[in-house]
């Protein structure tokens, strides 16, 4: 019996006749995949929350009156955003990109205008800190 079957119009199709005829992965295939997945997990876990969302104390030009708003913005960024996805490094995006991201995410998560403004202020402060010489 041939390993090939007839197609709809009587043509030969090069598919295996059964699942037993399909090629199998090499014995070490899954262990290599597991090893690579583990390696990626370890390497990506080396990035800390402090790196992704710098604490308010690290922001230059932080005045007392502004500290509460920045802390609130960071808390919302770290807490509320992480409920749906991992915390993205603030510096991963430009100010222009954040100007599109924050309103969209604020709408999805039902942030109040005050909360949205706090996140905006925090993200802006982080971007300014990174741009400072």
Residue pairs with C-beta under 8 A, 6 or more apart in sequence:
1 17
2 17
3 16
3 17
3 21
4 12
4 13
4 14
4 15
4 17
5 12
5 13
5 15
5 17
6 12
6 13
7 13
16 22
47 89
49 78
49 87
50 58
51 89
52 87
52 88
52 89
52 90
53 74
53 77
53 78
53 87
53 89
53 90
53 126
54 90
54 126
54 129
55 74
56 62
56 67
56 70
56 71
56 74
56 122
58 129
59 70
59 125
59 126
59 129
60 128
60 129
60 132
61 125
61 128
61 129
62 70
62 125
66 121
66 125
69 117
69 118
69 121
69 122
70 118
70 121
70 122
70 125
72 115
72 118
72 122
73 118
73 119
73 120
73 121
73 122
73 123
74 122
76 111
76 115
76 118
76 119
76 122
77 87
77 90
77 119
77 122
77 123
78 87
80 109
80 111
80 115
81 87
81 88
81 105
81 109
83 109
84 108
84 109
90 123
90 126
90 127
91 126
91 127
91 130
93 101
94 127
95 124
95 127
98 120
98 123
98 124
98 127
102 116
102 119
102 120
102 123
103 116
105 111
106 115
106 116
106 119
111 119
